């Protein structure tokens, strides 16, 4: 059957090339197939893995892109976390379609990508692999979705690829962001939504690259019909840089920017109003007509001399803001204050998407280790064969394919700072033993090393699993569990938060700052169950901000749930718990009034609060 399917695909490709038949998508796929047959002279039936670089070759190719990769990594990691449960891998590739950064999904999905060599070092140029998301997006310099049998080579038909080109600070092609899934249960519409999320993440990466390059210049964000653009200018208000969209918006060229053209020829605003990176200013065109609102950020050198108007009251301010008005989290932050700078390990427990990494970063920022490194590893996203080397490091020549100079490992990199191990429940038992030894002896034995390396780290771990039960069942080392659980912090799901409405409003302001929510949209957001928690809410509102018309987010703009699936239905206990929490919130935590509103006796409500483990303010 497989050979018959491949034969049918070859016949279809040839018919398209000869204009006997066509495919959808206004012939973008068809045009690519024709390029592959006529210009690249490729065979759609050819089998075999893609060309893959050696470690030495990868380092050589990646060197010119080190700064780009560094600036894009936070967004890439966030994108990987969002899409991991849908079985997507996330890659950043250079302009030649060589993958230089990879984040694989978990479990069986990761094995598929490893078996087919879809990871760092693999090349998917259209000239070699035919029509595919990465190679074709780079060839055309446009976002694209290549879904299953739209691939030129028959062997790639189990994959769907959504890719957005990445442009540098001068609007030049710098590479591409690729997401690929092998999940058969996801329809094309699901991948289209994932592509929209990827395009938005890519725009934020481009913004980070632009700001990183022009860190010593003033930067203005200018609104436009096709999205906002970034302009960099000096103290004399001469334009020194413009991103791709700003160039298109204002008609700027390299020559005009090189000549130091005056900013006032295009836009005017109160330059002195900007004192922080978050200031909003009213923009006007050169003729004085309104252009809308934009943001202006001063250079880093200027920012350091300007007192922040929103300076935190203390170092625990970020944690307090994350706790909001939720009684349980307020109590947890109070306990974190009490342990101060004691090197006590913290275990964060909560569902996927509740913000465990964000909370861990805030704990690090509130400690006396804030000036040192915060190093994170997702134990579930890293293939088991690679975790050992990534976590503990290795000496030169420790194994085949090892870097010539060796690797320090994440634990040593975190020396003096904080090591965050996300999804610790997915760490293999053998590595749990090695980690326990590190915590007990405060030293690391890299692979192939003749002596240990002393380390001083604070460990923060996170999981959505019940580690206590896993320890009882022998699936997790009990001695390591009690080592990790110096203090356990329960991060409630979004549907459990007493301040859920506050969170929705705040995230709406952050993700869709130029939009307002219609009454229908607010009602839908307020009533939704959020199986993906904060992460899901952020991406729903981010996408809605892109699709909203006239600055109003309607209920039709809200893609709930993501990927076109059916909303997860809460069980009765979860629904009852959420109802009680909401009643307590509305009545300021007063149990008597909440019981009256719920038409329960006070004794019954107290019993349910205890049974459902609901935190109440003390």
N, C-alpha and C positions, 0 to 999 in steps of 0.2 A: 504493500500500500504506500509506503514511504517513497519508493522509486516512482510509482505511478503519479503521486502527488507532485514530485519534483518534475516529472515529464510534462504534466499539465501546466506547471508554472513556467517552464521554459517555453512551451508553445504560446502561452499568454504573453510573455515578454516579447517574443519574436513578432507576434501579431501587432502589438503596440508599436514596436519599432518600425514596422512596415505600414503603419497607419491603417491596418485592417480593423483593429479594435482600439479602444481607448480606455482610460481609467478616470476616476473621479478627481476631485480637487483641482479643477481647471488645468489639468495635465501637468502639474508640478512633478508628480511621480512619473508620469509618462515621459516627460522631457528628461528626467534623470535617467530612466531606463535607456532612452535613446543615446544619451551621452555615454553610458556605460558600455553599450554595444558598439557604437560607431566610433566615438572618440577614444575611449579607454580600452576597447577591444577585450571586454571581460566575458567570461562564461558564467551564466546564471546557475549552471548545474555544478560548478566546481565546489569541492568539499575541502575542508581543512581550516585550521585556526588562523586568526589574524597574525600579522607580523608583530612580534613582541620584543622590545628592547631588553638588553641586559641591565643590571644595576648600574654599571659604569656609564652606559649610554643614557640611561634615565637621568642620572645626575648631570650629565653634560647638557642634555636637552632642557632640563628643568632650571638650570642655573640662571638664564636670562629672565625667567618668570618667577623667581623666588619672592620678590616683593609683591607681585600680583597674587600669588598663591597665599602669602601671609595675610594680605588685606581681605581676601575673599573667604578665607577659611571659616570665620565665625558664621557667615551666612550659609556656607556649604554644609557645615555641621548641623545648623538649624534645619536646613532643607532635608538633610538625610534623616533627622529625627522625625520630621513631619511625615515623610513618605515611606519610612521603613516598614510600617505595618502593612502597607500595600505591596510590599515585595520589591520596591524600587532600589536599584543601586544609583548612586550619585557620583558623577565624574566631572572633573575640570580637564579640558584638553587644550593643547596649544593650537596654533593656526594650521598645523599639519595633521590635526586629528589624532595626535598621540596623547593618551590619557596620562596625566601627571599627578592627579589627585583622585583617590577613590574612597568611597564609603559604601560598604556592602550591606545589604539587609541581613536579617538574622536567619539562623537555622538552615532549612533545606534550600531556600532561595539563594543564599550565599553560595552554597555548593554548586548550584547550576552556573553561576557567573564564573566561579573559579574553574570549573570543568571546561567552559567554553572560552576561557582566557579573556574575559571582559573585566579588566582591572588595570592598575597602574602599569604603564609600559606598553600596552596594546595600542595598535594603530588601526583606525577605522576610516582612513581617507577614502573618499568615493572612488578615486582612481584605482584603489586596490580591492576594496570590499564591496564596491557597487553602491547602489542606493541604500542608505541607512541614515538614521537621524543625525548622527554626528558629522559624518562626511558630507552629506547633502546640505545641511544647514551652513556649514563652513563654505562650501562651494558657492552657495547662493547668498550667503550673508543675511539669511532671514530665518526666523523661528520656523520649526517644522515638526509635525508628528508623522512618524513612519510606523504604521500599524500592521504588525504581523506579516501577511503575504504581500504587503507593499514593498518589502525588502527585495532587492535585486537578486541576491543569492538565496536559493531555496532553503539552505540550512539555517538561516536566521529567522524563519517564519514563526518560531515560538516566542519571539521578543517583540515588544513595542517600545519605541524610543521617542522621547519628546526632548527637543533641544532648542536652546536659545543662544545665539551668538553673543560673545562678550566683547565690548569695545573699550579701549583704554581712554586715558584722559584727553587725548587729542582726537578722539573719534575714529581711531584706527582699529581694525580687527585684531583682537588680542588672543582669541581662543573661543571656547564654547562651553556651556554648562549642559551636560547630558544626564537625563534620567532614563533608566531602562527597567522594564518589568517583564517577567516571564509568566505572570499570573494569567491563567486562561479565563478566570471569572470576571475580569475587568473589561467592560465594553469600551468602544472608541470614545464615547462621551466622557468616560471616567478619565481617560488619558488626556483628553482635551482640557479638562479642569486641571489636571496635574501640570500640563504645559503652561497654563495661565499662572499657576503658582510659581513655576520655575522662572517664567519671564519676569515676574515681579521681584523674585529673589535676585535675579541677574541684574535688574536695574539698581537694586540696593548695593550689590557688589560694585557696579560701575561707579556709584556715588562714593563708596568707600575708597576705591582706587583714585578717583578724581581728588577727593579731599586729602588723601595721603600724599599725592604728588604735589598739590598746591597748599600744603599745610602752612606755609609762610605768607600766603596771600589772603586777601579778603575774598569770600565766596558768597555769591548771590544765587538764590534759587528762584528762577523765573517761571511763572505759569504759562502754559500754552495748550492749544487744543489737543496736541498729541502727547501730552504729558509734560512735566516740568523739566527745565534745563538748568545746568550749572554753569556759572560764569565766574572766573577768577580774575581779580584785578588788584593792582598795587596801590600804594598810598596816594599816588597821583591820579588814581582812578583811570588808569590805562589798562585795557584788557590784556591779560597775560595768558589766558587759557579759556577754552570753552569745550564742553562735552559735545557729543554727536547731536543730541536733540537741540541744544542751544545754538549750534551752528546752523542747523536747518531752520530753527525758529527765527533767527535774526539775519540769516544769510551771510554768516561769517566764514572767512577762508583762512588758511594758514598764513597767507601773505598779509592779510589785514591784521591778524593777531601779532605777527612778527613786527609789523610797523608800529605797534603800540597805540592802536586806535582808541580814542576816548570813549569811555563807557556812556557818557551823556548823549552820544549820537544815537543811542538805542533805547536806553531806559534812564529814568530819573527817580530819585527817592531821597529821603533824609538819611544820608550816609552816617551821620553822627548818632542816629537813634539806636544803632546796633551796638550792643554792649556784651551780648552773650550769644552762644551758638543757637539759641532757641528764639531769638527775637523775630517778630513779624513786622514787616514794613509795608506801607502802601506804595505800589509801583505805578509809574506813569510812563507812557511812551514819550519819545522825544518831542512830539507836538503837544504834550500836556494831557492827552486823553488817558483815562484810567486803563491800567493793564491788569489790575487785580492785586492780590496780596502775595508776597513772597517772603523768603527768609534770608537774612544776611548774617553771616558769621565772621567775626574778626579773625586775624591770624592767630596762631597759637601764642606767638610772642606777645601780642596785644592782650589776649585773653588772660595770660598769667598775671597781668597788672591790674585787671579789673575785678573788684570784689564781686563775688556771685551774690545775686539778690536772693537766691534760693538756697543759700549755704545750709547744709544739714546741721541740726541742733547737736547731734553727736554721731559717733561712728556707727551706731545701731539704727540710724535713720532709715537706711535702705530696707533693713529687716522689718522695721515698724510699718513702712509703707506696704511691703508685701503682705503683712499680717492684716492690714486694713482694719475692719471692724469685726472680724471673726473671733469670737471668744477663745476658741481652742488655740488658734495661732497666736493671739495676743499672749496667752499663757506660755506658749512655747518660747516666744521671743523673750519674755521675762526671765525664763529659766536660762536661756542662752546668755543673757546679760549677767546672770549670777555666776556662771562658770567662767566668765571673762576670758582671760588668755590662757587658762589651763589647757594643757594639751590633751583634751578629752575627745576621743573619736565620736563622731555624730553619725547616726543612721537615719536617713530620710526615707519615709515610707509613703507611697501614694501611687495612684493610677498613672498610666502614661499620659503625658501632656499637662500635668498639674504644675510644672515649673520647678522640678527638683534641681536642675542645673542652675537656674536663676537663684534659687534659695541658697544653694551651696556657695555660689559666688558672693552673695551678700554676707554669708557667715565669714568667708575668707576676708572680705573687705572690712569687716568689723573687728578683725583680730589684729594682734601685733605682728602678724605675718603678711599684712596687706601689701607691703612693698616688695615682697618676694613673689615667686612664681605661683600661679594657680594652674595646675596641670590636670586635664580631664581625660578619662578613657571610658568609652562605652563598651563594657565587657560583652554585650550581646551583639554589637555591630562588628566586632573584630573576630575574624576566623580563629578557631581554637589554635591552629598551628602558628599563628602570628602573635597571640597575646603574650606568650612567654618572652619573646624577644623584645616586644614593644614595652612591656612593663619592667622587666629586669635588666634589659640591655645585653650586650654581648661584646666579646673581645674580637679583634681583627682575626679573620680566618676561623671563627668558631664553627661555621657550617658553610656548606656550599651556597653561594649567592650572597654571603654576608658582605657588608661594606668593608672596603679595605682598611678604613680607619676605625671600624667598630661602631658601636652605638651606646650612648650613655643609658638609655632606658628612661621611662617616664618617672620612676621613683627617684632616681638620682637627679633628674631635671627639676623635681619638686623640692629638693633639699632646701630647708629653711622656709618653705612655703606650705602650700596645701595640695594634697593629691585627692582628686575626686574620682571615685570609681562608680560609674553609673551602671545600673542593672547588675549589681554584684551577685545576685542570685543565679546568674547565668555563667559565672566563672567556673571552669572545670575543677573537679576535686583536687587534681594534682597541683594546680596552681594555687588553690586555697592553702595547701600545705606550705608552699614557698612563701606566700604572703604572710601567713601566721608567723613564720620564722623571722621575716623582716620586722614585723611589729614587736616581737619579743626581744630580738637582739639588736634592733635599730641598725642593721647593716644589710647590704645587698650583695649577693654573689652573682655577677653577670655571667652569662654562658661563656665557658672557656676561660674564666678568670682564675688566677692563682691565689688571689687574696680578696677579702670582702671590701666593700666600699661603705664607710659609715654614712648614715643619713639621719636627718632630723626633719620629719614631716608631720603635719597634722592630717589625719585621714578623715574624709567625709565619704560615706557610701550612700547609695540610693538603690531602691528596688521597689517593684510593684508586687513582688511575691511575698508570701508568708514565710520568712526565714526561720521563725521559731518552729513552725510545723515541719519545714524541710529538714531542720536539724534533728527533730524527733524521729523523722523517717529515714535519716541517714543520707539524705540527698544534699546536705550542706553540713560542713564541719561544725559541730556544736561549740568547740573551743574558739573557733574563729568568729562565730556568731556573737559570742559574749565579749570578744575583743572589740568587735565593730560597734556593739551596742552600748557605748559609754553613755550616750543619751540618744533616745529615739524621738524623732519628731514626726508626727502624723500630719501630712499635707492633705487636707480634704479635697475631694473632687469639687469642681465648679458648682455642680448641682447641690452640694452639701454646704456651700459657703453661706454664712448668714448675711454677708454683704455682697451677694451675687449681683444685684442690680448696680451697685457702685462699680464693680469690676467691669461689667458690660459697658457702662458709660465711659470709664477711663480708657479701656482698650479701643472703643470706637473713636475717642479723641486722638489716640496715638496712631491707629491704623488708617483712619479715614478723616484726617483733620479738616478737610475742606468740604465735608458732607454733613448732613444732618439725617437723623433717622425718622422715617414716617411713623405714624402711630401704629400702622399694621406691622411694619418691620420690628418696632420695639416690642409689640405684643408677642411676635414669633420668637424673638431672641430671648425674651424674659421667660417664656414657657418651655423652651427647648431643654432637652435632657443632657446634652453635651457629652457624649461618650468619649470624645477626644479632648475634653477639658479646655484649659487656657489656649493650648496650641491650636485646637480646632477653631475656637472663637476668633483668635487673631487672624487666621488665614481666611476664615469666612468674611470677616470685616475688611480685610486687606483686598480681597477680590471684589467685594461689594463696592469699595471705594473706587475701584477701577471701572466698574460697569455702570455706576449710578449716573443717571441723567439729571442735568440741571442742579447738581449738588444735593440731590435727595435720594437716600437709599430706600428703595421700596422693598416689599416682602419678596418680590420676584428676583431681586438682586442677591438674596441670601441663599446660598447653596447649602442647605441643611437636609440630610447629612452629606459629607463629602463623597465624591466619586459615585454619586447617583445611587448609593445603596439605601436601604431602609433604615430608619432611625432605630437605634437600640432601645428597646422598651424596658423601662426600669421595672424591677420586681416590686412586689407590694411593700416589702420592708423598706426599700429605698425610697419609694414614693411617700410612704408614711413618714419616714425620717425627714424628707425634704419639706413636707407640709408642716411638721412640728417646728423645724428650724425657722421656717419663714414666719410662723405665728409668733415665736419668741422674739424674732428680730423686730417685727412690727410693734410689739408691745414692750420693747426695751428690756427683754429678758425677764419680765415679770410673769411668773408661772401662773398665778391666779387669773390674771387677765387673759393670758394665752389659752388657758383651759376653758374659760368662759367663751372665748371666740371659737374654739374648736368643739364646744358643746360636750366637754369631757369633765369628769370630776377631777379635782386637783390631785387626789391620790392616784388616779389612773394615769394622769399625765406624768406625774413623777415616776411612776413605774415604767412607762414607756420611754421616758428620757434615759433611765438607767438601762433598760433592756436594749435600746438602740444605740447606746454609748454616745449620747449627744452631750457635747461640752456646753456648760452654762457659765456665764460670767459670775465670778465670786465677789 
